[in-house]
Amino acid sequence: MVATDGFSEARNVAGDFYGYERLIKHIDNVAHKPAEFIVNSLFQIVEQFSGTNLQEDDQTLIVIKGE
């Protein structure tokens, strides 16, 4: 998986970053799922974390899974 810093640097209303630790933990939790699920879940979890705070950076993600 490759992701731009728009995921780890997403901020919540308190100004806290989502961060690499949360990002890696989420990826570890869903790594066994299909690529489409991983992509959708990451966008969703970061959006939930950010709440009403507007997205400040691009969010681009590539997930490649072997069979």
Secondary structure, DSSP 4 states (H G I P E B T S, - for coil): -EE-HHHHT-B-TT--B-HHHHHHHHHHHHTTS-HHHHHHHHHHHHHHHHTTSPP-S---EE-----
